[in-house]
């Protein structure tokens, strides 16, 4: 039962950290890795799955964002949204390899939805980026490198 709650906690922290909420999943992963009670591959898989699913939610929000652009409550100015779209158009889908980065990663996945990046390609690139980030974190934490 404790193992399941640890995995659920990691999944949820990774999921919400990938949305526009200011949460950190790395601390949860490091704590579980150092605890040594869970298989490293399982922790990496759960963290990656949660983080990618959270990014997918951003992508979905981006897909529907344009519809609400003229609303008064819309959280992003036209100029800021245009700037993000221009940046994404310039650097393209490969900029999603930066989706693991703090501050720019989550908005980048949202812009990918606005720019109508195909879901299969979005998921492939974002999964590579997020899995690599967690793998490097595990390698550093467990002194593999």
C-alpha positions in Angstrom: 0.0 0.0 0.0 2.8 2.4 0.8 4.5 1.6 -2.5 1.3 2.5 -4.4 0.9 5.8 -2.6 4.6 6.7 -3.3 4.0 6.0 -7.0 0.7 7.9 -7.0 2.4 10.9 -5.2 5.2 10.9 -7.7 2.8 10.7 -10.6 0.6 13.5 -9.3 3.6 15.8 -8.5 5.0 15.1 -12.0 1.6 15.7 -13.6 0.9 19.0 -11.9 4.5 20.2 -12.3 4.1 19.8 -16.1 1.0 22.0 -16.1 1.2 25.7 -15.6 1.2 25.2 -11.8 4.5 26.1 -10.1 5.2 22.6 -8.6 8.4 20.6 -8.6 8.5 16.8 -9.1 12.2 16.5 -9.0 12.3 16.7 -5.1 9.8 13.9 -4.9 11.7 11.7 -7.3 15.1 12.3 -5.6 13.5 11.5 -2.2 12.1 8.2 -3.5 15.4 7.3 -5.2 17.4 8.0 -2.1 14.9 5.9 0.0 15.9 2.9 -2.1 12.5 1.1 -1.6 11.4 1.4 -5.2 12.9 0.2 -8.5 14.6 3.1 -10.3 13.1 2.1 -13.7 9.6 2.2 -12.1 10.1 5.6 -10.6 11.5 7.0 -13.9 8.6 5.5 -15.8 5.9 6.9 -13.4 7.6 10.4 -13.3 7.9 10.5 -17.1 4.3 9.3 -17.6 2.9 11.9 -15.2 5.0 14.7 -16.7 4.1 13.9 -20.3 0.4 13.6 -19.4 0.6 17.0 -17.8 2.2 18.4 -20.9 -0.5 16.8 -23.0 -3.1 18.8 -21.0 -1.2 22.0 -21.9 -1.2 20.9 -25.5 -5.0 20.4 -25.3 -5.4 23.8 -23.7 -3.4 25.3 -26.4 -5.5 23.7 -29.1 -8.6 25.4 -27.7 -6.9 28.7 -26.6 -7.4 30.6 -29.8 -11.2 30.3 -29.4 -11.1 32.5 -26.2 -8.4 34.9 -27.4 -10.7 38.0 -27.5 -12.2 37.4 -24.1 -11.5 40.0 -21.4 -10.3 37.4 -18.9 -7.9 35.8 -21.3 -4.6 35.5 -19.4 -2.2 36.3 -22.2 -2.0 39.5 -24.2 -2.2 39.3 -28.0 1.3 40.6 -28.3 2.7 37.9 -25.9 0.8 35.1 -27.7 2.0 36.3 -31.0 5.6 36.5 -29.7 5.4 32.8 -28.5 3.8 31.7 -31.8 6.6 33.5 -33.8 9.3 31.9 -31.7 7.7 28.4 -32.1 7.3 28.9 -35.9 11.0 29.9 -36.1 12.4 27.1 -34.1 9.8 24.5 -34.8 8.9 21.2 -33.1 12.5 20.5 -32.0 12.1 23.3 -29.5 10.0 20.8 -27.6 13.2 19.2 -26.6 13.4 22.1 -24.1 10.0 21.2 -22.6 11.8 19.8 -19.5 13.2 23.3 -18.6 11.8 25.4 -15.8 9.9 28.5 -16.8 9.9 28.0 -20.6 9.0 24.3 -20.9 5.3 24.4 -19.8 4.4 27.4 -21.9 6.2 25.8 -24.8 3.9 22.8 -24.7 0.9 25.1 -24.6 2.2 27.0 -27.7 2.7 23.6 -29.5 -1.0 23.1 -29.1 -1.8 26.6 -30.4 0.4 25.9 -33.4 -1.4 22.6 -34.0 1.6 20.4 -33.6 0.5 16.8 -34.4 -0.2 14.9 -31.2 1.9 11.9 -32.1 5.0 14.0 -32.8 4.4 16.2 -29.7 4.2 13.1 -27.5 7.3 11.5 -29.0 9.5 14.6 -28.6 8.2 15.6 -25.2 8.6 12.0 -23.9 12.2 12.0 -25.0 12.9 15.3 -23.3 11.1 14.5 -20.1 12.6 11.0 -19.8 16.1 12.2 -20.4 15.7 14.9 -17.7 14.6 12.3 -15.1 17.2 9.8 -16.2 20.0 12.4 -15.8 18.5 13.4 -12.4 18.5 9.8 -11.3 22.1 9.3 -12.6 23.3 12.3 -10.5 21.3 11.3 -7.5 22.5 7.7 -7.5 26.1 8.7 -8.4 26.1 6.8 -11.7 28.0 9.6 -13.3 
